[in-house]
Amino acid sequence: MLAGQAASAQELHHSLEQQYKKYRPGSTQRMLMTGKYAQALFFNKQQDKAFGILNENIAYARKIKDGKYAAYLYIITAINYRLLDDVKAYENASRLAQFYEAKTKDPETKGYVAYGIGWLHERNNKEAEAVRYFLKALSFYEKAPHSESLNSRKASVYRELNSVYADWNDYELQEKYSKLSLEIALQQNDPMSLFDSYMAMGYLYEKRYESTRNKAFIHQAESYYIRAVETYKAHKADMPIPSNLSFVAINLANLYLNYFPDSYQDKVLYYANLAKTQGIATGNHDHAASANGLLAEIALKNHHPEQAKQYLMTALAEAEYDKVPDPNIKLSIFENLSQLFQNENNFKEALFYQKAYVETFKQIYDQKSAALGKKLEIQYEREKQKQQLLRLQLASEKQEQRLKEMSWHSLQQTQKLENLELTKENQFRKLELTEIESSKKAQELRLSQLESFNRKREVELYKARVDYKEKINKFYIGLTASVSLLLILLLYAYFQRAKGIKQKEKLHLLEMEKVRQDSKISNLTVMLEGQEQERGRIARDLHDGLGSLLSGTKMNLFLLKNQSNDHHQLQIDRSMEQIDIAVDELRHVAHNLMPDLLLKYGLQETLTEYVSRMTTPNLDVDVQFLYYTNQLPPESQLLVYRIIQELVNNAVKHATAHQIIIQFIENESDYVIIVEDDGKGFDINTLNHSHSAGFHNIRSRVEFLKGIMQVESQINIGTNIEIKFPKSTDYD
């Protein structure tokens, strides 16, 4: 099975690599593909290659005026560096992501950068800041137009909010965002999103069971975890992170071990072994360590201490092998090993692992103290943790002293085995010591129960006071709401009547406007058809008339050349060269007036040929077609060609540009034309007062297409012109 999973992972990587390589370097499609491909490489232990392709595409993205691609790639780089705990690198990458995010107007990119900053804050235990950025990301996503990646990115934010509210024990908000994430995953039928959503729902109901002990919740948690396993197995080839299987297997094994009867022990063993095997195969040593720890607990339950010890030693080796070992895993291992060696009277090893347990607990305590410093209940939690640490240290000191005493007594017993009376006396003393310790523990237990009862009483009294205040508040709120509702209904009736009158007036004005627009479009149609007919006539006249005349003149010169002397032949050769230049210029003019290539092969081939003709050593002209399906009607293609031709001519003649980028984009419901140049720019305020025939022709054609045009220009920086027109436009 593991060989099949490895093969599936290789197939997925190969598929992503092929998709990545089919786009040319520096293209926007390749930049957008880089994020997904780099993440798959990173989570499959190919971090160097992932950073290599990220840096390569960032170099291209930084040259683009719009900062959306650079911002997107930098925030992915920051997330990857954070996973490696490279603080300086991820902080620098996140700053650059925010810098380039400010240079774009794309709301989806702004939302993704906000999500990435929130993700970093959450991993740095700044959960309140993380929530603020996650909500900011959602607000950007709500403004963004629909795209293939939008819902997936929303789902990622929902999962992170679910995680934060789970830590805060806010089950209502946790459940809200878990269900929103699952709803999107089901709509998209995306295996990876489904897996993550099922895991989030399982974790939600597991936490709810811990707080309520309602058995319905634990069975729901089991159901969602099993769905996650089934989703992974059914779509192995589409899962870029192989360690996800060991992760969910550990969750299920823990669930069956801690919350289900002993009759579920076979399921604990099955999922623990699955997590162990998958963790080793994918190099996730923390998963393998956790799985060995679970197997050790089963062995202890079944009274197999030697087997348990072997599992614990293996778990410790796996935990130490991990670059960033999980201290909670090591804490459990040290505690169990200390108890096992104590039961074997191996006090030296027991003392060693007891000390390791205390040191690890101190490490966890220091980490938790730093995290709790950002929360409202920090003082209370710190004091509680300190008390727990003091109790643990005291218990450890007592345990250490007891182990030393037991070791000394054991040595003394070995030396005095021949003296039966002393042996009996020692045994009697040990029995008395045990009885005293048992009595002491019983007293401590009673004291603990009394303290617990007092705390419970205080909590119940506090809840009663809060419930009483809530009932009073609800009464006043209900009264206020009733009065407000009555006023709203009266105002609603009044405004509805006024609204009806205004709507009738608006409908009349709209009908009048439609008549004016129809008349205007008819005039435009006649004008544009007349222009194109005149262009065609002039092109034919130039080609058939002047072209034939120049060709005849060249033929006469050629015949005259054979009859003239050497001096006249040189002048005739120069004249024939000038006639050739005139013929070429004539062809260019005729082609611009009526491009035959457009009628034969369509807009894409015609613009590509036009760009190649316009490109010179001092001028770089590039055209890009994005998602174009060649479904644009011929009359619309001619209009688009004329618009782009006029815009390029303006950039060359008036802006003295050195680089012009043309993009033609087909969306679901409309087309977009974008023409950018790096020329000297102009003041947009003067455009409305300009009587330029070129801009007048462009506006006329845009109006004929029922489109809108936006012009952005900055002095000495360049000009960006964007035109949008609908697909289903009726030009009749």
C-alpha positions in Angstrom: 0.0 0.0 0.0 2.9 2.4 0.8 4.5 1.8 -2.6 1.2 2.7 -4.2 0.9 5.9 -2.1 4.5 6.9 -3.0 3.7 6.2 -6.7 0.6 8.4 -6.4 2.5 11.2 -4.8 5.1 11.0 -7.6 2.4 11.0 -10.3 0.8 14.1 -8.6 4.2 15.9 -8.5 4.9 14.9 -12.2 1.4 16.3 -13.2 2.0 19.6 -11.3 5.5 19.8 -12.9 4.1 19.3 -16.4 1.4 21.9 -15.8 4.1 24.3 -14.5 6.5 23.7 -17.4 3.9 24.1 -20.2 3.8 27.9 -19.5 6.7 30.0 -20.7 9.0 31.6 -18.1 7.7 35.0 -16.9 4.1 34.4 -18.0 1.3 35.2 -15.5 0.0 31.6 -15.8 3.3 30.2 -14.7 3.5 32.6 -11.7 0.0 31.5 -10.6 0.9 27.9 -10.9 4.1 28.4 -8.9 2.3 28.6 -5.6 0.6 25.2 -5.8 3.7 23.5 -7.2 6.1 25.0 -4.6 3.8 24.0 -1.7 3.6 20.4 -3.0 7.4 20.2 -3.2 7.9 21.8 0.2 5.6 19.3 2.0 7.4 16.4 0.3 10.8 17.2 1.6 12.0 19.2 -1.5 12.4 22.6 0.2 15.4 23.7 -1.8 13.7 23.1 -5.1 10.5 24.9 -3.8 12.5 28.0 -2.8 14.3 27.9 -6.2 11.2 28.1 -8.3 9.7 30.7 -6.0 12.8 33.0 -6.3 12.9 32.5 -10.1 9.3 33.6 -10.5 9.5 36.4 -8.0 12.3 37.9 -10.2 9.8 38.0 -13.1 6.9 39.2 -11.0 8.8 42.2 -9.6 9.2 43.6 -13.1 5.4 43.8 -13.6 3.8 47.1 -12.6 0.8 45.4 -10.9 2.1 44.0 -7.7 -0.4 41.1 -7.4 1.9 38.3 -8.6 4.9 39.4 -6.5 2.7 39.8 -3.4 1.2 36.3 -3.9 4.6 34.6 -4.3 6.2 36.5 -1.4 3.5 35.5 1.1 3.9 31.8 0.1 7.6 32.2 0.6 7.0 33.7 4.1 4.8 30.8 5.1 7.4 28.3 4.0 10.2 30.0 5.9 7.9 30.1 9.0 7.5 26.3 8.8 11.3 26.1 8.9 11.4 28.6 11.9 13.7 30.9 9.9 12.5 34.1 11.6 14.6 36.7 9.8 13.7 35.2 6.3 9.9 35.0 6.9 9.7 38.5 8.4 11.5 39.9 5.4 9.3 38.0 2.9 6.1 39.1 4.7 7.2 42.8 4.6 7.8 42.5 0.8 4.4 40.8 0.4 2.7 43.7 2.0 4.8 46.2 0.0 3.7 44.7 -3.3 0.1 44.1 -2.1 -0.2 47.9 -1.8 0.7 48.2 -5.5 -2.3 46.2 -6.7 -6.1 46.8 -6.8 -6.9 43.0 -7.0 -9.1 42.2 -3.9 -8.4 38.5 -4.1 -4.6 39.1 -3.9 -5.1 41.5 -1.0 -7.2 38.9 0.8 -4.6 36.2 0.3 -1.8 38.4 1.7 -4.1 39.3 4.7 -4.7 35.5 5.2 -0.9 34.8 5.1 -0.2 37.6 7.7 -2.9 36.1 9.9 -1.4 32.6 9.5 2.0 33.9 10.7 0.4 35.7 13.7 -1.4 32.5 14.7 1.8 30.5 14.6 3.5 33.2 16.7 0.7 32.9 19.4 -0.8 36.3 18.5 -4.3 34.9 18.0 -6.2 38.1 18.4 -4.1 39.7 15.6 -4.5 36.6 13.6 -8.4 36.8 13.8 -8.3 40.5 12.8 -6.3 39.7 9.6 -8.5 36.6 8.8 -11.6 38.7 9.0 -9.9 41.4 6.8 -9.1 38.6 4.3 -12.8 37.6 4.2 -13.9 41.2 3.6 -11.6 41.4 0.5 -12.8 38.0 -0.8 -16.4 39.3 -0.6 -15.5 42.1 -3.0 -13.5 39.9 -5.4 -15.0 38.7 -8.7 -15.5 34.9 -9.0 -12.5 32.9 -9.9 -11.3 29.2 -9.7 -9.2 29.9 -6.6 -11.6 32.2 -4.6 -13.7 29.5 -2.8 -10.6 27.5 -1.9 -9.0 30.5 -0.4 -12.2 31.3 1.6 -12.2 27.7 2.9 -8.6 28.2 4.1 -9.6 31.2 6.1 -12.5 29.4 7.6 -10.3 26.5 8.7 -7.8 28.9 10.4 -10.7 30.7 12.3 -12.0 27.3 13.3 -8.6 26.5 14.8 -8.4 29.7 16.8 -11.9 29.5 18.2 -11.2 25.9 19.1 -8.3 27.1 21.3 -10.6 29.7 22.8 -13.3 27.1 23.5 -15.8 29.2 21.5 -17.8 26.2 20.2 -20.5 28.3 18.5 -18.0 30.2 16.2 -15.9 27.1 15.8 -18.9 25.2 14.5 -19.9 28.1 12.2 -16.6 28.2 10.4 -16.1 24.5 10.3 -19.5 24.1 8.5 -18.7 27.0 6.1 -15.4 25.3 5.1 -17.1 21.9 4.6 -19.9 23.5 2.5 -17.3 24.9 0.1 -15.4 21.7 0.0 -18.6 19.7 -0.9 -19.5 22.3 -3.6 -16.0 22.0 -5.3 -15.7 18.3 -4.7 -12.0 19.0 -4.0 -10.4 16.0 -2.2 -7.8 18.0 -0.2 -10.4 20.6 1.0 -12.8 17.8 1.9 -10.1 16.0 3.9 -9.2 19.3 5.8 -12.9 20.0 6.5 -13.7 16.5 7.8 -10.6 16.8 10.1 -11.8 20.2 11.4 -15.3 18.8 12.1 -13.9 15.8 13.9 -11.7 17.9 16.1 -14.7 20.2 16.8 -16.9 17.4 18.1 -14.0 15.8 20.0 -13.5 19.0 21.9 -17.2 19.3 22.6 -17.3 15.8 24.0 -14.4 16.7 26.4 -16.4 19.6 27.8 -19.9 18.0 27.9 -19.3 14.2 27.9 -22.2 13.9 25.6 -21.7 10.5 23.8 -23.4 11.8 20.6 -20.4 14.2 20.1 -17.7 11.5 20.3 -19.5 9.4 17.7 -19.8 12.4 15.4 -16.1 13.0 15.8 -15.4 9.3 15.0 -17.6 9.6 11.9 -15.8 12.7 10.5 -12.3 11.3 11.1 -13.3 8.1 9.3 -14.6 10.2 6.3 -11.3 11.9 6.2 -9.5 8.5 6.0 -11.8 7.3 3.3 -11.4 10.6 1.3 -7.6 10.2 1.5 -7.6 6.6 0.4 -10.1 7.2 -2.5 -8.1 10.2 -3.8 -4.4 9.3 -3.0 -3.2 10.6 -6.4 -4.7 14.1 -5.7 -3.2 14.4 -2.1 0.0 16.5 -2.2 0.7 15.9 1.6 1.2 12.2 2.3 1.6 12.8 6.1 -2.1 13.7 6.3 -3.0 10.0 6.5 -0.7 9.4 9.5 -2.2 12.5 11.1 -5.8 11.4 11.0 -4.8 7.9 12.0 -3.3 9.2 15.2 -6.4 11.2 16.0 -8.6 8.1 15.5 -6.3 5.9 17.6 -6.3 8.5 20.4 -10.1 8.7 20.2 -10.6 4.9 20.5 -8.0 4.6 23.3 -9.2 7.4 25.5 -13.0 7.6 24.9 -14.2 4.2 23.9 -14.4 0.8 25.8 -11.6 -1.7 25.8 -13.5 -3.7 23.1 -12.2 -1.1 20.6 -8.6 -2.1 21.3 -8.2 -3.7 17.8 -9.1 -0.4 16.2 -6.5 1.4 18.3 -3.9 -1.1 17.2 -5.0 -0.8 13.5 -4.8 3.0 13.3 -1.7 3.3 15.5 0.2 0.9 13.2 -1.2 2.7 10.1 0.1 6.0 11.5 3.5 4.4 12.4 4.0 2.9 9.0 2.9 6.1 7.1 4.9 8.3 9.4 8.1 6.4 8.7 7.4 6.2 5.0 6.9 10.0 4.7 9.7 11.0 7.1 7.3 12.5 9.7 9.1 11.4 12.9 6.7 13.1 15.3 3.8 11.0 13.8 5.9 7.8 14.2 6.8 8.7 17.8 3.1 9.3 18.7 2.1 6.0 17.1 4.7 4.1 19.1 3.5 5.9 22.3 0.0 4.7 21.6 1.2 1.1 21.1 3.1 1.3 24.3 0.0 2.3 26.2 -1.9 -0.7 24.8 1.0 -3.0 25.8 0.9 -1.6 29.4 -2.9 -2.2 29.5 -2.3 -5.8 28.5 0.5 -6.2 31.1 3.4 -6.5 28.6 6.0 -4.1 30.2 9.0 -5.3 28.0 7.0 -4.7 24.8 5.9 -1.3 26.1 9.5 -0.4 26.9 10.5 -1.3 23.3 7.8 0.9 21.9 8.7 3.8 24.2 12.4 3.6 23.3 11.5 3.6 19.6 9.2 6.6 20.1 12.0 8.5 21.9 14.4 7.7 19.0 11.8 9.0 16.4 11.1 12.1 18.5 14.9 12.9 18.8 15.4 12.4 15.1 12.8 15.1 14.2 14.4 18.5 13.5 11.8 20.2 15.8 10.7 17.6 18.3 7.3 17.9 20.0 8.0 18.3 23.8 4.5 17.0 24.7 5.3 13.6 23.0 8.7 13.4 24.9 7.0 14.4 28.2 4.7 11.3 28.0 7.5 9.0 27.0 9.8 10.1 29.9 6.9 9.7 32.4 6.1 6.2 31.2 9.8 5.1 31.0 10.4 6.3 34.6 7.5 4.4 35.9 8.5 1.2 34.0 12.1 1.3 35.4 10.8 2.0 38.9 8.6 -1.1 38.7 11.8 -3.1 37.8 13.7 -1.6 40.8 16.1 0.0 38.3 16.2 3.2 40.3 19.2 4.7 38.4 17.3 4.7 35.0 14.0 5.7 36.7 15.7 8.7 38.3 17.3 9.6 34.9 14.0 9.7 33.1 12.2 11.4 36.0 14.7 14.3 35.7 14.2 14.4 31.9 10.4 14.5 32.5 10.8 17.6 34.8 13.1 19.4 32.4 10.7 18.8 29.5 7.8 20.0 31.6 9.7 23.2 32.4 10.3 23.7 28.7 6.6 23.3 28.0 5.7 25.6 30.9 8.1 28.3 29.6 6.5 28.1 26.1 3.0 28.2 27.5 3.8 31.1 29.8 5.1 33.1 26.8 1.9 32.3 24.8 -0.4 33.0 27.7 1.2 36.4 28.1 -0.9 37.6 25.2 -4.2 36.6 26.7 -6.6 38.2 29.2 -6.3 35.6 31.9 -2.5 35.5 31.9 -2.1 36.2 35.6 -4.5 33.5 36.7 -3.0 30.9 34.3 0.6 31.8 35.3 -0.1 31.3 39.0 -1.8 28.0 38.3 1.0 26.8 36.2 3.6 27.9 38.8 1.7 26.1 41.5 1.6 23.0 39.3 5.4 23.3 38.6 6.1 23.7 42.3 4.0 20.7 43.1 5.7 18.7 40.4 9.1 19.7 41.6 8.2 18.8 45.2 6.8 15.5 44.0 9.9 14.9 42.0 12.2 15.7 44.9 10.1 13.3 47.1 10.3 10.7 44.4 14.0 11.2 44.0 14.5 11.0 47.8 12.3 7.9 47.9 14.2 6.3 45.1 17.5 7.0 46.9 16.1 5.6 50.1 14.8 2.5 48.3 18.1 2.1 46.6 19.9 2.3 49.9 17.5 0.0 51.6 17.9 -2.5 48.7 21.7 -2.4 49.0 21.5 -2.8 52.8 19.1 -5.7 52.3 21.5 -7.4 49.9 24.4 -7.0 52.4 22.4 -8.4 55.3 20.6 -11.2 53.6 22.2 -13.7 56.1 20.6 -12.0 59.0 16.9 -13.0 59.0 15.9 -10.9 61.9 17.2 -7.7 60.3 15.5 -8.6 57.1 12.1 -8.9 58.8 12.7 -5.7 60.7 13.4 -3.9 57.4 10.3 -5.3 55.8 8.2 -4.2 58.8 9.6 -0.7 58.5 8.8 -0.6 54.8 5.3 -1.7 55.5 4.9 1.1 58.1 6.3 3.7 55.6 3.8 2.5 53.0 0.9 2.8 55.5 2.0 6.3 56.4 2.3 7.4 52.8 -1.1 5.8 52.0 -2.6 7.8 54.9 -0.9 11.0 53.7 -2.2 10.5 50.2 -5.7 9.8 51.5 -5.6 13.1 53.4 -4.3 15.0 50.4 -7.1 13.5 48.3 -9.8 14.6 50.8 -8.3 18.1 50.8 -8.3 18.2 47.0 -11.9 17.1 46.9 -12.9 19.7 49.4 -11.1 22.5 47.4 -12.8 21.2 44.2 -16.2 21.3 45.9 -15.7 24.9 47.1 -14.6 26.0 43.6 -17.7 24.3 42.1 -20.0 26.0 44.5 -18.5 29.4 43.6 -18.9 28.7 39.9 -22.6 27.7 40.5 -23.3 30.9 42.4 -21.6 33.0 39.8 -23.7 31.3 37.0 -26.9 31.9 38.9 -26.2 35.7 39.2 -25.3 35.8 35.5 -28.5 33.9 34.5 -30.6 36.4 36.6 -29.0 39.4 34.9 -29.5 37.8 31.5 -33.2 37.3 32.1 -33.7 41.0 33.1 -31.7 42.1 30.0 -33.8 39.9 27.7 -37.0 41.4 29.1 -35.9 44.9 28.3 -34.5 43.9 24.9 -37.7 42.3 24.0 -39.8 45.3 24.9 -37.5 47.6 23.0 -37.5 45.3 20.0 -41.3 45.2 19.9 -41.6 49.0 19.9 -38.8 49.3 17.3 -40.5 46.7 15.1 -43.8 48.6 15.1 -42.1 51.9 14.1 -40.1 50.1 11.4 -43.3 48.6 9.9 -44.9 52.0 9.7 -41.9 53.6 8.1 -41.6 50.6 5.7 -45.2 51.1 4.5 -44.5 54.8 3.9 -41.3 54.3 2.1 -42.7 51.5 -0.1 -45.4 53.8 -1.4 -42.9 56.5 -2.1 -40.5 54.0 -3.7 -43.3 52.8 -6.1 -43.9 56.3 -7.4 -40.2 56.9 -7.9 -39.8 53.5 -9.7 -42.5 54.5 -12.2 -40.7 57.7 -12.9 -37.4 55.9 -13.3 -38.9 53.3 -15.7 -40.2 56.2 -17.9 -36.7 57.8 -17.9 -35.1 54.5 -18.7 -37.4 53.9 -21.7 -36.5 57.4 -23.0 -32.8 56.7 -22.5 -33.1 53.4 -24.3 -34.6 55.1 -27.4 -31.7 57.6 -27.4 -29.1 54.8 -27.0 -30.7 52.8 -29.9 -30.6 55.9 -32.1 -27.0 56.5 -31.2 -26.0 52.9 -31.9 -27.7 53.0 -35.3 -25.8 56.2 -36.2 -22.6 54.6 -35.0 -23.3 51.4 -37.0 -23.8 53.4 -40.2 -20.7 55.5 -39.5 -18.4 52.6 -38.7 -19.7 50.5 -41.7 -19.0 53.5 -43.9 -15.5 54.0 -42.5 -14.6 50.3 -43.1 -16.1 50.3 -46.6 -14.1 53.5 -47.4 -10.9 51.9 -46.0 -11.5 48.8 -48.1 -12.1 50.9 -51.3 -8.9 52.9 -50.6 -6.9 49.7 -49.9 -8.1 48.1 -53.2 -7.4 51.3 -55.1 -3.9 51.6 -53.7 -3.1 47.9 -54.3 -4.7 47.6 -57.7 -4.0 51.1 -59.1 -0.9 52.6 -57.6 0.6 49.1 -57.0 0.2 48.1 -60.6 1.6 51.5 -61.7 4.7 51.2 -59.6 5.2 47.6 -60.8 4.9 48.7 -64.4 7.4 51.6 -63.8 9.9 49.1 -62.3 9.5 46.9 -65.4 10.2 49.8 -67.8 13.3 50.8 -65.8 14.5 47.2 -66.0 14.1 47.2 -69.8 15.8 50.6 -70.0 18.7 49.4 -67.9 19.9 46.9 -70.6 20.0 49.7 -73.2 21.9 52.4 -71.1 25.5 53.0 -70.3 27.1 52.2 -66.9 26.6 55.7 -65.5 22.8 55.6 -66.2 22.6 52.0 -65.0 23.7 53.1 -61.4 20.9 55.7 -61.3 18.4 53.2 -62.6 19.3 50.7 -59.9 18.8 53.4 -57.2 15.4 54.2 -58.7 14.4 50.6 -58.8 15.4 50.2 -55.1 13.3 53.3 -54.2 10.3 51.8 -56.1 10.7 48.5 -54.1 10.6 50.5 -50.8 7.5 52.4 -52.1 5.8 49.0 -53.0 6.5 47.6 -49.5 5.2 50.8 -47.8 2.1 50.6 -50.1 1.5 47.0 -48.9 1.8 48.0 -45.2 -0.7 50.9 -45.7 -3.2 48.7 -47.6 -2.9 46.0 -44.9 -3.5 48.5 -42.1 -6.6 49.8 -44.0 -8.1 46.4 -44.5 -6.3 43.4 -42.9 -7.1 40.3 -45.1 -5.4 38.1 -42.4 -8.3 39.0 -40.0 -10.9 37.7 -42.3 -9.0 34.5 -43.0 -7.5 33.5 -39.6 -9.1 35.7 -36.9 -8.1 38.2 -34.3 -5.3 36.3 -32.6 -3.2 35.6 -35.7 -3.8 39.1 -37.0 -2.7 40.9 -33.8 0.3 38.6 -33.5 1.3 39.5 -37.1 0.6 43.2 -36.4 2.8 43.1 -33.2 5.7 41.5 -35.1 5.5 44.3 -37.7 5.4 47.0 -35.1 8.4 45.6 -33.1 11.7 47.4 -33.8 15.1 47.5 -32.0 13.8 50.6 -30.1 10.3 49.4 -29.5 9.2 46.1 -27.9 5.5 45.2 -28.5 4.0 42.1 -26.9 0.4 40.7 -27.2 -1.1 38.0 -24.8 -4.4 36.2 -25.2 -5.7 34.8 -21.9 -8.5 32.1 -21.9 -9.5 33.2 -25.5 -11.7 30.6 -27.2 -11.9 32.4 -30.6 -15.7 32.8 -30.3 -15.7 36.6 -30.9 -17.9 37.5 -34.0 -16.0 38.8 -37.1 -17.5 42.3 -36.9 -16.4 42.6 -33.2 -12.9 41.3 -34.1 -12.5 44.1 -36.6 -13.6 46.7 -34.0 -11.2 45.3 -31.4 -8.4 45.3 -34.0 -9.1 48.9 -34.9 -9.2 49.9 -31.2 -5.8 48.2 -30.4 -4.3 49.6 -33.6 -5.3 53.2 -32.7 -4.1 52.8 -29.1 -0.7 51.4 -30.2 -0.3 54.2 -32.8 -1.0 56.8 -30.0 1.6 55.2 -27.8 4.2 55.3 -30.5 3.5 58.8 -31.9 2.6 60.7 -28.8 4.1 58.9 -25.8 7.5 57.8 -27.4 7.1 54.5 -25.6 9.8 51.8 -25.6 7.6 48.9 -24.4 3.9 48.2 -25.1 2.0 45.2 -23.6 -1.4 44.2 -25.1 -3.6 41.7 -23.2 -6.9 40.3 -24.5 -8.8 38.4 -21.8 -12.0 36.3 -22.1 -14.0 36.0 -18.9 -17.3 34.2 -18.3 -19.5 37.1 -19.3 -17.2 39.7 -20.9 -14.0 40.5 -22.7 -11.2 42.8 -21.4 -8.6 44.7 -23.5 -5.6 46.1 -21.6 -2.9 48.2 -23.4 0.0 49.4 -21.2 3.0 51.5 -22.3 6.1 53.0 -20.5 5.9 56.3 -22.3 5.9 59.8 -21.0 2.2 59.8 -20.0 -0.2 62.7 -19.9 -2.7 64.6 -17.7 -6.0 62.6 -17.7 -7.9 65.8 -16.9 -7.0 67.2 -20.4 -8.4 64.1 -22.1 -12.1 65.2 -21.7 -11.3 68.6 -23.4 -9.2 67.1 -26.2 -10.6 67.1 -29.7 -8.3 64.2 -30.9 -9.8 62.3 -33.7 -8.0 59.1 -32.6 -9.6 59.1 -29.1 -12.9 60.0 -30.6 -12.8 57.0 -32.9 -11.8 54.7 -30.0 -14.7 55.9 -27.9 -17.1 55.5 -30.8 -16.1 51.9 -31.2 -16.2 51.1 -27.5 -19.7 52.6 -27.4 -20.7 50.4 -30.4 -19.4 47.4 -28.4 -21.5 48.6 -25.4 -18.3 48.7 -23.4 -16.6 51.0 -20.9 -13.1 52.4 -21.0 -10.8 53.4 -18.1 -7.7 55.4 -18.6 -4.9 55.7 -16.0 -1.7 57.7 -16.8 1.2 59.2 -14.8 3.7 61.7 -16.1 7.1 60.0 -17.0 5.8 56.6 -15.8 3.3 55.4 -18.5 -0.3 54.8 -19.5 -2.7 51.9 -18.8 -6.0 51.7 -20.7 -8.6 49.0 -19.9 -11.7 48.4 -22.0 -14.4 45.9 -21.0 -17.4 44.9 -23.2 -20.0 42.1 -22.7 -20.0 38.8 -24.6 -23.7 38.8 -25.5 -23.9 42.3 -27.0 -26.4 42.7 -29.8 -25.1 45.3 -32.3 -28.2 45.4 -34.5 
